[in-house]
Amino acid sequence: MSENMTIDMEKDQDKGQITYANEVISTIVSVATTEVEGISGIVGATSMSGIIGKGRTPRGVRVDMDGDDVNVDVSVTVDYGMPIQKVGRNAQENVRKSIESMTGLHVEKVDLHVVGVNFEKENQEMQLSQNAVLTTDDEDEEHVEAAPVEIVETEPEANEDDEDQE
C-alpha cells in the first residue's frame, strides 16, 4: 500500500493539511523496533539503506491507515537468550509511542511477528571466550619459552694425569 494518507490536523481551522506517506510511518516503525534491546533486526531489512529505499516501504513492515488510526504489522528476529515476550512488548510499546509522538496519529494495534532467532551474538561471545582461552594458553607457552637460561662456561678441571705429564 503506497498511497499517502491525508490528515486534517486542524479541522476547525483552515490552516492546511499534513500528509503522511506510508513510507514515513514504516520508517518510524523500523527505527523504533530496532532500537529495542533484544531485537536483532526486521526480516528482509539488512541495513539502513535496505530499510529506507526510495519510494519503497521497508520490507518486513506493513502499515494500514484509516483516517488518523494506524495498524502496524512488523516481522522481526530476536537475539537468542532474550525473553521473547518482554522484548516483543517493549518493541510494540516503542513503536506505538514513536508513531503517536512524531505524527499525532492514533495507533490501534502493533502486531509483532517473531519469525526467527538470531544466534550471531551468542556465536561472537563463544568465539571471544575461546580466543581468550587460546590467548591465555599462548601467553603461558611464551612465558615458558621465554624463561631465561643461564649458560655458564667452566674451565675443564685439571686432571692429575695432566699435571704429572708436565
DSSP file (Angstrom, degrees, kcal/mol; ACC not computed):
  #  RESIDUE AA STRUCTURE BP1 BP2  ACC     N-H-->O    O-->H-N    N-H-->O    O-->H-N    TCO  KAPPA ALPHA  PHI   PSI    X-CA   Y-CA   Z-CA
    1    1 A M              0   0    0      0, 0.0    62,-0.2     0, 0.0    21,-0.0   0.000 360.0 360.0 360.0 107.1    0.0    0.0    0.0
    2    2 A S        +     0   0    0     20,-0.1     2,-0.2    19,-0.1    21,-0.1   0.200 360.0 120.4-112.9  16.4    1.9    3.1   -1.2
    3    3 A E        -     0   0    0     18,-0.1    19,-0.5     1,-0.1     2,-0.3  -0.516  62.9-119.6 -79.4 150.9   -0.9    5.6   -1.1
    4    4 A N        -     0   0    0     -2,-0.2     2,-0.5    17,-0.2    17,-0.2  -0.638  18.4-135.7 -89.0 147.2   -0.5    8.7    1.1
    5    5 A M  E     -A   20   0A   0     15,-2.6    15,-2.5    -2,-0.3     2,-0.5  -0.908  11.9-145.7-106.0 125.5   -2.9    9.4    3.9
    6    6 A T  E     -A   19   0A   0     -2,-0.5     2,-0.5    13,-0.2    13,-0.2  -0.793  14.6-167.4 -92.0 126.8   -4.1   13.0    4.3
    7    7 A I  E     -A   18   0A   0     11,-3.0    11,-2.4    -2,-0.5     2,-1.1  -0.965  15.0-149.8-117.2 123.8   -4.7   14.0    7.8
    8    8 A D        +     0   0    0     -2,-0.5     3,-0.4     9,-0.2     9,-0.1  -0.789  18.7 179.6 -92.0  97.3   -6.5   17.2    8.6
    9    9 A M  S    S+     0   0    0     -2,-1.1     2,-0.5     1,-0.3    -1,-0.2   0.765  75.5  40.3 -72.7 -26.7   -4.9   18.1   11.9
   10   10 A E        +     0   0    0      6,-0.5     5,-0.5     3,-0.1     3,-0.4  -0.705  64.5 166.1-124.3  77.9   -6.9   21.3   12.4
   11   11 A K  S    S+     0   0    0     -2,-0.5    -1,-0.1    -3,-0.4    -2,-0.1   0.833  77.6  50.9 -65.2 -32.6  -10.4   20.5   11.4
   12   12 A D  S    S+     0   0    0     -3,-0.1     2,-0.4     2,-0.0    -1,-0.2   0.778 112.1  49.8 -76.1 -26.5  -11.9   23.7   13.0
   13   13 A Q  S    S-     0   0    0     -3,-0.4     2,-1.5     3,-0.1     3,-0.2  -0.887  80.6-130.0-116.6 145.1   -9.4   26.0   11.3
   14   14 A D        +     0   0    0     -2,-0.4     3,-0.1     1,-0.2    -3,-0.1  -0.569  60.6 130.2 -92.9  73.9   -8.5   26.1    7.7
   15   15 A K  S    S-     0   0    0     -2,-1.5    -1,-0.2    -5,-0.5     2,-0.2   0.285  70.0 -99.1-108.6   8.3   -4.7   26.0    8.1
   16   16 A G        -     0   0    0     -3,-0.2    -6,-0.5    -6,-0.2    -1,-0.4  -0.504  40.3 -75.2 106.3-176.4   -4.0   23.3    5.6
   17   17 A Q        -     0   0    0     -2,-0.2     2,-0.5    -9,-0.1    -9,-0.2  -0.852  21.5-139.8-124.9 156.9   -3.3   19.5    5.8
   18   18 A I  E     -A    7   0A   0    -11,-2.4   -11,-3.0    -2,-0.3     2,-0.5  -0.982  20.1-160.5-114.9 128.6   -0.5   17.3    6.8
   19   19 A T  E     -A    6   0A   0     -2,-0.5     2,-0.5   -13,-0.2   -13,-0.2  -0.938   1.8-161.4-114.0 130.3    0.0   14.2    4.5
   20   20 A Y  E     -A    5   0A   0    -15,-2.5   -15,-2.6    -2,-0.5     2,-0.2  -0.942  10.8-144.0-110.3 125.6    2.0   11.2    5.7
   21   21 A A    >>  -     0   0    0     -2,-0.5     4,-1.5   -17,-0.2     3,-1.1  -0.603  24.4-119.8 -78.3 147.7    3.3    8.7    3.2
   22   22 A N  H 3> S+     0   0    0    -19,-0.5     4,-2.9     1,-0.3     5,-0.2   0.850 114.2  62.8 -55.2 -34.1    3.2    5.1    4.3
   23   23 A E  H 3> S+     0   0    0      1,-0.2     4,-2.2     2,-0.2    -1,-0.3   0.842  99.7  53.5 -61.9 -33.4    7.0    5.0    3.9
   24   24 A V  H <> S+     0   0    0     -3,-1.1     4,-2.1     2,-0.2    -1,-0.2   0.947 112.2  42.6 -67.0 -48.2    7.3    7.7    6.6
   25   25 A I  H  X S+     0   0    0     -4,-1.5     4,-2.5     1,-0.2    -2,-0.2   0.906 114.0  52.8 -64.3 -40.9    5.3    5.6    9.1
   26   26 A S  H  X S+     0   0    0     -4,-2.9     4,-2.6     1,-0.2    -1,-0.2   0.883 107.9  50.7 -62.5 -38.7    7.1    2.5    8.0
   27   27 A T  H  X S+     0   0    0     -4,-2.2     4,-2.5     2,-0.2     5,-0.3   0.909 109.3  50.4 -66.5 -41.3   10.5    4.1    8.6
   28   28 A I  H  X S+     0   0    0     -4,-2.1     4,-2.7     1,-0.2     5,-0.2   0.928 111.7  49.2 -59.7 -44.3    9.4    5.2   12.1
   29   29 A V  H  X S+     0   0    0     -4,-2.5     4,-2.3     2,-0.2    -2,-0.2   0.924 110.8  50.2 -60.3 -45.9    8.3    1.6   12.8
   30   30 A S  H  X S+     0   0    0     -4,-2.6     4,-2.2     2,-0.2    -2,-0.2   0.931 115.1  41.5 -60.3 -48.4   11.6    0.2   11.5
   31   31 A V  H  X S+     0   0    0     -4,-2.5     4,-1.2     1,-0.2    -2,-0.2   0.937 115.4  49.6 -67.2 -46.6   13.7    2.5   13.7
   32   32 A A  H  < S+     0   0    0     -4,-2.7     4,-0.4    -5,-0.3    -1,-0.2   0.856 112.8  48.6 -62.3 -35.3   11.5    2.2   16.8
   33   33 A T  H >< S+     0   0    0     -4,-2.3     3,-1.3    -5,-0.2    -1,-0.2   0.939 111.3  46.9 -70.3 -47.6   11.6   -1.6   16.5
   34   34 A T  H 3< S+     0   0    0     -4,-2.2    -1,-0.2     1,-0.3    -2,-0.2   0.624  99.8  69.5 -75.6 -11.0   15.3   -2.0   16.1
   35   35 A E  T 3< S+     0   0    0     -4,-1.2     2,-0.3    -5,-0.2    -1,-0.3   0.724  79.6  97.6 -71.5 -21.2   16.1    0.4   18.9
   36   36 A V  S X  S-     0   0    0     -3,-1.3     3,-1.9    -4,-0.4     2,-0.2  -0.513  84.5-114.8 -77.8 130.8   14.7   -2.2   21.4
   37   37 A E  T 3  S+     0   0    0     -2,-0.3     3,-0.1     1,-0.2    -1,-0.1  -0.442 102.2  30.4 -63.7 130.1   17.3   -4.4   23.1
   38   38 A G  T 3  S+     0   0    0      1,-0.3    41,-2.9    -2,-0.2     2,-0.7   0.126  88.8 109.9 105.6 -18.7   16.9   -8.0   22.0
   39   39 A I  E <   -B   78   0B   0     -3,-1.9    -1,-0.3    39,-0.2    39,-0.2  -0.813  43.8-175.9 -88.1 117.1   15.5   -7.2   18.5
   40   40 A S  E     -     0   0B   0     37,-2.0     2,-0.3    -2,-0.7    38,-0.2   0.717  57.3 -44.7 -88.4 -20.2   18.3   -8.2   16.1
   41   41 A G  E     -B   77   0B   0     36,-1.2    36,-2.4    -8,-0.1     2,-0.5  -0.937  53.4 -87.5 170.7 168.8   16.5   -7.0   13.0
   42   42 A I  E >   -B   76   0B   0      3,-0.3     3,-2.2    -2,-0.3    34,-0.3  -0.854  56.1-103.4 -96.8 133.0   13.5   -6.7   10.8
   43   43 A V  T 3  S+     0   0    0     32,-2.2    32,-0.2    -2,-0.5     3,-0.1  -0.336 106.1  16.1 -61.0 128.4   13.0   -9.6    8.5
   44   44 A G  T 3  S+     0   0    0      1,-0.2     2,-0.6    16,-0.1    -1,-0.3   0.215 103.0 100.6  94.7 -14.6   14.0   -8.6    5.0
   45   45 A A    <   +     0   0    0     -3,-2.2    -3,-0.3     1,-0.1    -1,-0.2  -0.916  38.6 170.6-108.4 118.4   15.9   -5.5    6.0
   46   46 A T        -     0   0    0     -2,-0.6     2,-0.3     1,-0.2    -1,-0.1   0.695  65.4  -2.3 -99.8 -21.7   19.7   -5.9    6.2
   47   47 A S  S  > S-     0   0    0      1,-0.1     4,-2.0    -6,-0.0    -1,-0.2  -0.956  78.9 -91.5-157.5 173.2   20.8   -2.4    6.7
   48   48 A M  H  > S+     0   0    0     -2,-0.3     4,-2.7     1,-0.2    -1,-0.1   0.884 126.8  52.4 -61.3 -37.3   19.5    1.2    7.0
   49   49 A S  H  4 S+     0   0    0      1,-0.2    -1,-0.2     2,-0.2    -4,-0.0   0.834 109.7  49.9 -68.0 -29.6   20.0    1.6    3.2
   50   50 A G  H  4 S+     0   0    0     -3,-0.2     9,-0.4     1,-0.1     3,-0.2   0.804 112.3  48.3 -74.3 -29.5   17.9   -1.6    2.7
   51   51 A I  H  < S+     0   0    0     -4,-2.0     2,-1.1     1,-0.2    -2,-0.2   0.937 111.4  48.1 -74.6 -47.9   15.3   -0.3    5.0
   52   52 A I  S  < S+     0   0    0     -4,-2.7     2,-0.4    -5,-0.2    -1,-0.2  -0.728  72.7 164.1-102.5  88.7   14.9    3.2    3.5
   53   53 A G    >   -     0   0    0     -2,-1.1     3,-2.1     3,-0.4     2,-0.2  -0.822  49.0 -94.0-102.8 144.7   14.6    2.7   -0.2
   54   54 A K  T 3  S-     0   0    0     -2,-0.4     3,-0.1     1,-0.3    -1,-0.0  -0.362 106.4  -7.0 -60.0 121.7   13.3    5.5   -2.4
   55   55 A G  T 3  S+     0   0    0      1,-0.2     2,-0.4    -2,-0.2    -1,-0.3   0.602 112.6 111.6  71.5  11.3    9.6    5.0   -2.9
   56   56 A R    <   -     0   0    0     -3,-2.1    -3,-0.4   -33,-0.0    -1,-0.2  -0.928  67.2-126.9-121.6 144.1    9.5    1.7   -1.2
   57   57 A T        -     0   0    0     -2,-0.4   -34,-0.1     1,-0.1     3,-0.1  -0.685  46.0 -97.3 -79.0 136.4    8.0    0.6    2.1
   58   58 A P    >   -     0   0    0      0, 0.0     3,-1.4     0, 0.0    -7,-0.1  -0.280  43.7-109.0 -54.8 136.5   10.6   -1.2    4.3
   59   59 A R  T 3  S+     0   0    0     -9,-0.4   -14,-0.1     1,-0.2     3,-0.1  -0.400 103.6  32.3 -66.5 144.1   10.4   -4.9    3.9
   60   60 A G  T 3  S+     0   0    0      1,-0.2    15,-2.5   -16,-0.1     2,-0.4   0.406 103.4  93.0  89.4  -2.2    9.0   -6.7    7.0
   61   61 A V  E <   -C   74   0B   0     -3,-1.4     2,-0.4    13,-0.2    13,-0.2  -0.986  48.4-177.5-126.9 132.0    6.8   -3.7    7.8
   62   62 A R  E     -C   73   0B   0     11,-3.1    11,-2.7    -2,-0.4     2,-0.4  -0.997   5.2-169.5-128.3 131.4    3.2   -3.2    6.8
   63   63 A V  E     -C   72   0B   0     -2,-0.4     2,-0.5     9,-0.2     9,-0.2  -0.974   4.3-171.4-121.5 129.3    1.2   -0.1    7.8
   64   64 A D  E     -C   71   0B   0      7,-2.8     7,-2.6    -2,-0.4     2,-0.4  -0.987   9.0-168.8-119.3 123.6   -2.6    0.3    7.3
   65   65 A M  E     +C   70   0B   0     -2,-0.5     2,-0.4     5,-0.2     5,-0.2  -0.933  13.5 178.3-115.9 136.2   -4.0    3.8    7.9
   66   66 A D  E >  S-C   69   0B   0      3,-2.8     3,-1.8    -2,-0.4     2,-0.4  -0.876  71.5 -51.8-133.5  99.4   -7.7    4.6    8.2
   67   67 A G  T 3  S-     0   0    0     -2,-0.4    38,-0.0     1,-0.3   -62,-0.0  -0.583 122.1 -23.5  67.4-124.8   -8.1    8.3    8.9
   68   68 A D  T 3  S+     0   0    0     -2,-0.4    38,-3.3    -3,-0.1     2,-0.4   0.180 118.0 102.4-104.1  18.8   -5.9    9.0   11.8
   69   69 A D  E <   -Cd  66 106B   0     -3,-1.8    -3,-2.8    36,-0.2     2,-0.4  -0.855  54.3-164.3-100.1 136.0   -5.9    5.4   13.0
   70   70 A V  E     -Cd  65 107B   0     36,-2.7    38,-2.5    -2,-0.4    39,-1.0  -0.960  11.9-169.7-124.7 136.8   -2.9    3.2   12.3
   71   71 A N  E     -Cd  64 109B   0     -7,-2.6    -7,-2.8    -2,-0.4     2,-0.4  -0.988  14.8-163.0-121.2 135.8   -2.4   -0.5   12.4
   72   72 A V  E     -Cd  63 110B   0     37,-2.2    39,-3.4    -2,-0.4     2,-0.4  -0.953  14.6-171.3-125.5 137.6    1.1   -1.9   12.1
   73   73 A D  E     +Cd  62 111B   0    -11,-2.7   -11,-3.1    -2,-0.4     2,-0.4  -0.999  15.6 174.3-119.9 129.2    2.5   -5.4   11.3
   74   74 A V  E     -Cd  61 112B   0     37,-2.5    39,-3.1    -2,-0.4     2,-0.5  -0.998  19.1-151.4-138.8 135.1    6.2   -5.9   11.7
   75   75 A S  E     + d   0 113B   0    -15,-2.5   -32,-2.2    -2,-0.4     2,-0.3  -0.908  27.2 170.6-108.3 128.4    8.3   -9.1   11.4
   76   76 A V  E     -Bd  42 114B   0     37,-2.9    39,-2.7    -2,-0.5    40,-0.7  -0.825  32.6-131.5-132.9 165.6   11.4   -9.4   13.4
   77   77 A T  E     -Bd  41 116B   0    -36,-2.4   -37,-2.0    -2,-0.3   -36,-1.2  -0.937  26.3-146.7-113.5 147.2   14.2  -11.7   14.6
   78   78 A V  E     -Bd  39 117B   0     38,-2.2    40,-2.9    -2,-0.4   -39,-0.2  -0.883  22.2-104.3-116.3 143.5   15.1  -11.8   18.3
   79   79 A D  E >   - d   0 118B   0    -41,-2.9     3,-1.7    -2,-0.4    40,-0.2  -0.415  46.2-100.9 -64.8 138.0   18.5  -12.3   19.8
   80   80 A Y  T 3  S+     0   0    0     38,-2.7    -1,-0.1     1,-0.2   -42,-0.0  -0.320 106.2  25.2 -59.4 138.0   19.0  -15.8   21.3
   81   81 A G  T 3  S+     0   0    0      1,-0.3    -1,-0.2    -3,-0.1    -2,-0.1   0.282  91.3 120.5  91.8 -10.5   18.6  -15.9   25.1
   82   82 A M  S <  S-     0   0    0     -3,-1.7     2,-0.8   -44,-0.1    -1,-0.3  -0.629  76.5-105.4 -86.4 145.0   16.4  -12.9   25.3
   83   83 A P     >  -     0   0    0      0, 0.0     4,-2.6     0, 0.0     5,-0.2  -0.592  31.9-157.4 -71.3 108.8   12.9  -13.2   26.8
   84   84 A I  H  > S+     0   0    0     -2,-0.8     4,-2.8     1,-0.2     5,-0.2   0.864  86.5  53.2 -61.3 -41.2   10.8  -13.0   23.7
   85   85 A Q  H  > S+     0   0    0      2,-0.2     4,-2.3     1,-0.2    -1,-0.2   0.937 113.4  43.2 -59.7 -46.7    7.5  -11.9   25.4
   86   86 A K  H  > S+     0   0    0      2,-0.2     4,-2.4     1,-0.2    -2,-0.2   0.926 115.4  48.0 -66.3 -45.6    9.3   -9.0   27.2
   87   87 A V  H  X S+     0   0    0     -4,-2.6     4,-2.3     1,-0.2    -2,-0.2   0.912 112.6  50.3 -61.2 -43.4   11.2   -8.0   24.0
   88   88 A G  H  X S+     0   0    0     -4,-2.8     4,-2.5    -5,-0.2    -2,-0.2   0.918 111.0  47.2 -62.5 -45.4    8.1   -8.1   22.0
   89   89 A R  H  X S+     0   0    0     -4,-2.3     4,-2.5    -5,-0.2     5,-0.2   0.906 111.7  51.4 -64.2 -41.2    6.0   -6.0   24.4
   90   90 A N  H  X S+     0   0    0     -4,-2.4     4,-2.4     1,-0.2    -1,-0.2   0.907 111.1  48.2 -61.5 -41.4    8.9   -3.4   24.6
   91   91 A A  H  X S+     0   0    0     -4,-2.3     4,-2.4     2,-0.2     5,-0.2   0.924 111.0  50.3 -66.2 -44.1    9.0   -3.2   20.8
   92   92 A Q  H  X S+     0   0    0     -4,-2.5     4,-2.4     1,-0.2    -2,-0.2   0.927 113.3  45.9 -58.9 -45.4    5.2   -2.8   20.5
   93   93 A E  H  X S+     0   0    0     -4,-2.5     4,-2.7     1,-0.2     5,-0.2   0.897 111.9  50.7 -66.6 -40.5    5.2    0.0   23.1
   94   94 A N  H  X S+     0   0    0     -4,-2.4     4,-2.2    -5,-0.2    -1,-0.2   0.891 111.4  48.5 -65.4 -38.9    8.2    1.8   21.5
   95   95 A V  H  X S+     0   0    0     -4,-2.4     4,-2.5     2,-0.2     5,-0.3   0.944 112.8  48.1 -63.8 -48.2    6.5    1.6   18.0
   96   96 A R  H  X S+     0   0    0     -4,-2.4     4,-2.5    -5,-0.2     5,-0.2   0.945 114.1  45.3 -58.5 -50.9    3.3    3.0   19.4
   97   97 A K  H  X S+     0   0    0     -4,-2.7     4,-2.6     1,-0.2     5,-0.3   0.898 112.9  51.2 -61.2 -41.9    4.9    5.8   21.4
   98   98 A S  H  X S+     0   0    0     -4,-2.2     4,-2.1    -5,-0.2     5,-0.2   0.934 112.8  43.8 -64.2 -47.1    7.1    6.8   18.4
   99   99 A I  H  X>S+     0   0    0     -4,-2.5     4,-2.4     1,-0.2     5,-0.6   0.947 117.0  46.0 -63.9 -48.0    4.3    7.0   15.9
  100  100 A E  H  X5S+     0   0    0     -4,-2.5     4,-1.4    -5,-0.3    -2,-0.2   0.893 116.0  44.4 -65.6 -39.9    2.0    8.8   18.2
  101  101 A S  H  <5S+     0   0    0     -4,-2.6    -1,-0.2    -5,-0.2    -2,-0.2   0.850 119.6  41.0 -74.4 -32.4    4.6   11.4   19.4
  102  102 A M  H  <5S+     0   0    0     -4,-2.1    -2,-0.2    -5,-0.3    -1,-0.2   0.790 132.4  18.0 -85.6 -27.8    6.0   12.1   16.0
  103  103 A T  H  <5S-     0   0    0     -4,-2.4    -3,-0.2    -5,-0.2    -2,-0.2   0.663  86.8-126.8-118.7 -22.0    2.8   12.2   14.0
  104  104 A G     << +     0   0    0     -4,-1.4    -4,-0.2    -5,-0.6    -3,-0.1   0.466  64.3 137.6  81.8   0.1   -0.1   12.7   16.3
  105  105 A L        -     0   0    0     -6,-0.6     2,-0.5     1,-0.1    -1,-0.3  -0.357  57.5-116.8 -74.2 160.3   -1.8    9.6   14.8
  106  106 A H  E     -d   69   0B   0    -38,-3.3   -36,-2.7    -3,-0.1     2,-0.8  -0.889  19.8-146.2-101.5 123.7   -3.6    7.1   17.0
  107  107 A V  E     -d   70   0B   0     -2,-0.5   -36,-0.2   -38,-0.2     3,-0.1  -0.806  15.6-177.3 -91.8 114.0   -2.1    3.6   16.9
  108  108 A E  E     -     0   0B   0    -38,-2.5     2,-0.3    -2,-0.8   -37,-0.2   0.922  66.2 -12.9 -75.0 -46.5   -4.8    1.0   17.3
  109  109 A K  E     -d   71   0B   0    -39,-1.0   -37,-2.2     2,-0.0     2,-0.5  -0.996  46.5-151.6-156.9 153.4   -2.5   -2.0   17.3
  110  110 A V  E     -d   72   0B   0     -2,-0.3     2,-0.6   -39,-0.2   -37,-0.2  -0.958  16.8-161.3-125.5 109.5    1.0   -3.2   16.6
  111  111 A D  E     -d   73   0B   0    -39,-3.4   -37,-2.5    -2,-0.5     2,-0.5  -0.835   7.7-164.4 -93.0 119.7    1.2   -6.8   15.6
  112  112 A L  E     -d   74   0B   0     -2,-0.6     2,-0.6   -39,-0.2   -37,-0.2  -0.919   2.1-162.1-108.7 123.2    4.8   -8.1   16.1
  113  113 A H  E     -d   75   0B   0    -39,-3.1   -37,-2.9    -2,-0.5     2,-0.8  -0.919   6.4-154.7-108.6 113.8    5.7  -11.4   14.3
  114  114 A V  E     +d   76   0B   0     -2,-0.6   -37,-0.2   -39,-0.2     3,-0.1  -0.791  24.4 165.1 -86.8 110.1    8.8  -13.2   15.7
  115  115 A V  E     +     0   0B   0    -39,-2.7     2,-0.3    -2,-0.8   -38,-0.2   0.374  56.1  10.9-111.1   2.3    9.9  -15.2   12.7
  116  116 A G  E     -d   77   0B   0    -40,-0.7   -38,-2.2     2,-0.0     2,-0.4  -0.989  58.0-126.4-170.8 164.6   13.4  -16.1   13.7
  117  117 A V  E     -d   78   0B   0     -2,-0.3     2,-0.6   -40,-0.2   -38,-0.2  -0.982  24.7-141.3-121.3 131.9   16.1  -16.2   16.4
  118  118 A N  E     +d   79   0B   0    -40,-2.9   -38,-2.7    -2,-0.4     4,-0.2  -0.832  18.5 179.7 -98.8 123.5   19.5  -14.7   15.8
  119  119 A F     >  +     0   0    0     -2,-0.6     4,-2.8   -40,-0.2     5,-0.2   0.361  56.2 101.7 -99.7   2.9   22.5  -16.7   17.2
  120  120 A E  H  > S+     0   0    0      1,-0.2     4,-2.5     2,-0.2     5,-0.2   0.902  81.8  47.5 -57.8 -45.8   25.1  -14.2   16.0
  121  121 A K  H  > S+     0   0    0      1,-0.2     4,-2.4     2,-0.2    -1,-0.2   0.913 113.3  48.8 -63.2 -42.6   25.6  -12.6   19.4
  122  122 A E  H  > S+     0   0    0     -4,-0.2     4,-2.3     2,-0.2    -2,-0.2   0.913 111.8  49.3 -63.1 -43.3   25.9  -16.0   21.1
  123  123 A N  H  X S+     0   0    0     -4,-2.8     4,-2.4     2,-0.2    -2,-0.2   0.898 110.7  50.3 -63.6 -40.5   28.4  -17.2   18.5
  124  124 A Q  H  X S+     0   0    0     -4,-2.5     4,-2.6    -5,-0.2    -2,-0.2   0.916 110.8  49.1 -63.7 -42.9   30.5  -14.0   18.9
  125  125 A E  H  X S+     0   0    0     -4,-2.4     4,-2.3     2,-0.2    -2,-0.2   0.893 111.3  49.7 -63.4 -39.7   30.6  -14.4   22.7
  126  126 A M  H  X S+     0   0    0     -4,-2.3     4,-2.2     2,-0.2    -2,-0.2   0.908 111.7  48.3 -66.1 -41.3   31.6  -18.1   22.3
  127  127 A Q  H  X S+     0   0    0     -4,-2.4     4,-2.8     2,-0.2    -2,-0.2   0.905 110.6  51.5 -64.9 -40.9   34.4  -17.1   19.9
  128  128 A L  H  X S+     0   0    0     -4,-2.6     4,-2.2     2,-0.2    -2,-0.2   0.916 111.1  47.3 -62.0 -42.8   35.6  -14.3   22.2
  129  129 A S  H  X S+     0   0    0     -4,-2.3     4,-1.9     2,-0.2    -1,-0.2   0.883 113.0  48.9 -67.8 -36.5   35.7  -16.8   25.1
  130  130 A Q  H  X S+     0   0    0     -4,-2.2     4,-2.7     2,-0.2    -2,-0.2   0.912 111.3  49.8 -66.7 -41.5   37.6  -19.3   23.0
  131  131 A N  H  X S+     0   0    0     -4,-2.8     4,-2.8     1,-0.2    -2,-0.2   0.875 108.3  53.6 -63.5 -36.8   40.0  -16.7   21.8
  132  132 A A  H  X S+     0   0    0     -4,-2.2     4,-2.2     2,-0.2    -1,-0.2   0.910 110.6  46.4 -64.3 -41.7   40.6  -15.6   25.5
  133  133 A V  H  X S+     0   0    0     -4,-1.9     4,-2.5     2,-0.2    -2,-0.2   0.931 114.3  47.5 -65.6 -45.4   41.4  -19.2   26.4
  134  134 A L  H  X S+     0   0    0     -4,-2.7     4,-2.7     1,-0.2    -2,-0.2   0.901 111.9  50.3 -63.0 -40.8   43.7  -19.6   23.4
  135  135 A T  H  X S+     0   0    0     -4,-2.8     4,-2.5     2,-0.2    -1,-0.2   0.910 110.7  49.2 -63.5 -42.6   45.4  -16.3   24.2
  136  136 A T  H  X S+     0   0    0     -4,-2.2     4,-2.2     2,-0.2    -2,-0.2   0.918 112.2  48.3 -63.0 -43.7   46.0  -17.3   27.8
  137  137 A D  H  X S+     0   0    0     -4,-2.5     4,-2.4     1,-0.2    -2,-0.2   0.920 111.9  49.6 -62.7 -43.4   47.4  -20.6   26.7
  138  138 A D  H  X S+     0   0    0     -4,-2.7     4,-2.7     1,-0.2    -2,-0.2   0.896 109.8  50.8 -62.0 -41.3   49.7  -18.9   24.2
  139  139 A E  H  X S+     0   0    0     -4,-2.5     4,-2.3     2,-0.2    -1,-0.2   0.898 109.8  50.6 -64.5 -39.8   50.9  -16.4   26.8
  140  140 A D  H  X S+     0   0    0     -4,-2.2     4,-2.1     2,-0.2    -2,-0.2   0.920 111.9  47.5 -63.1 -43.3   51.7  -19.3   29.2
  141  141 A E  H  X S+     0   0    0     -4,-2.4     4,-2.7     1,-0.2     5,-0.2   0.916 111.9  49.6 -64.1 -42.6   53.7  -21.1   26.4
  142  142 A E  H  X S+     0   0    0     -4,-2.7     4,-2.4     1,-0.2    -1,-0.2   0.891 109.0  53.6 -62.5 -38.4   55.6  -17.9   25.6
  143  143 A H  H  < S+     0   0    0     -4,-2.3     4,-0.3     2,-0.2    -1,-0.2   0.913 111.0  45.2 -63.5 -42.5   56.3  -17.4   29.3
  144  144 A V  H >< S+     0   0    0     -4,-2.1     3,-1.0     1,-0.2    -2,-0.2   0.929 116.5  45.5 -66.5 -44.9   57.8  -20.9   29.5
  145  145 A E  H 3< S+     0   0    0     -4,-2.7    -2,-0.2     1,-0.2    -1,-0.2   0.820 112.0  52.3 -68.1 -30.1   59.8  -20.5   26.3
  146  146 A A  T 3< S+     0   0    0     -4,-2.4    -1,-0.2    -5,-0.2    -2,-0.2   0.430  77.1 124.4 -89.1   1.8   61.0  -17.0   27.3
  147  147 A A  S <  S-     0   0    0     -3,-1.0     2,-0.1    -4,-0.3    -3,-0.0  -0.417  72.0-106.0 -63.7 133.8   62.3  -18.1   30.6
  148  148 A P        -     0   0    0      0, 0.0     2,-0.5     0, 0.0    -1,-0.1  -0.340  29.7-155.3 -66.8 138.9   66.0  -17.1   30.8
  149  149 A V        -     0   0    0     -3,-0.1     2,-0.6    -2,-0.1     0, 0.0  -0.965   8.0-146.6-115.0 125.1   68.5  -19.9   30.5
  150  150 A E        -     0   0    0     -2,-0.5     2,-0.6     2,-0.0     0, 0.0  -0.806   8.8-162.8 -97.6 126.0   71.9  -19.2   32.1
  151  151 A I        -     0   0    0     -2,-0.6     2,-0.6     2,-0.0    -2,-0.0  -0.929   5.8-166.9-108.4 122.2   74.9  -20.7   30.4
  152  152 A V        -     0   0    0     -2,-0.6     2,-0.5     2,-0.0    -2,-0.0  -0.931   9.2-149.2-113.3 122.5   78.0  -20.9   32.5
  153  153 A E        -     0   0    0     -2,-0.6     2,-0.4     0, 0.0    -2,-0.0  -0.767  18.9-173.0 -89.9 132.3   81.2  -21.7   30.9
  154  154 A T        -     0   0    0     -2,-0.5     3,-0.0     3,-0.0    -2,-0.0  -0.919  24.8-117.5-123.4 150.9   83.6  -23.5   33.1
  155  155 A E        -     0   0    0     -2,-0.4     3,-0.1     1,-0.1     0, 0.0  -0.635  43.5 -98.2 -82.5 144.0   87.2  -24.4   32.5
  156  156 A P        -     0   0    0      0, 0.0    -1,-0.1     0, 0.0     2,-0.1  -0.338  45.1-104.1 -62.3 142.1   87.9  -28.0   32.5
  157  157 A E        -     0   0    0      1,-0.1     2,-0.3    -3,-0.0    -3,-0.0  -0.370  38.0-104.9 -67.7 143.3   89.2  -29.3   35.8
  158  158 A A        -     0   0    0     -3,-0.1     2,-0.3    -2,-0.1    -1,-0.1  -0.521  34.5-139.1 -70.8 131.7   92.8  -30.0   35.8
  159  159 A N     >  -     0   0    0     -2,-0.3     4,-1.6     1,-0.1     3,-0.5  -0.715  10.0-131.5 -93.1 141.2   93.4  -33.7   35.7
  160  160 A E  H  > S+     0   0    0     -2,-0.3     4,-1.7     1,-0.3     5,-0.1   0.843 109.4  57.6 -61.8 -32.1   96.1  -35.2   38.0
  161  161 A D  H  > S+     0   0    0      1,-0.2     4,-1.4     2,-0.2    -1,-0.3   0.870 102.9  53.7 -65.9 -35.7   97.4  -37.1   35.0
  162  162 A D  H  > S+     0   0    0     -3,-0.5     4,-0.8     1,-0.2    -1,-0.2   0.879 107.1  51.1 -66.5 -37.2   97.9  -33.8   33.1
  163  163 A E  H  < S+     0   0    0     -4,-1.6     3,-0.5     1,-0.2    -1,-0.2   0.857 107.0  54.1 -68.8 -34.2   99.9  -32.4   36.0
  164  164 A D  H  < S+     0   0    0     -4,-1.7    -1,-0.2     1,-0.2    -2,-0.2   0.836 102.0  58.5 -68.8 -32.4  102.2  -35.4   36.0
  165  165 A Q  H  <        0   0    0     -4,-1.4    -1,-0.2     1,-0.3    -2,-0.2   0.741 360.0 360.0 -73.9 -21.4  103.0  -35.1   32.3
  166  166 A E     <        0   0    0     -4,-0.8    -1,-0.3    -3,-0.5    -2,-0.2   0.496 360.0 360.0 -78.5 360.0  104.4  -31.6   32.7
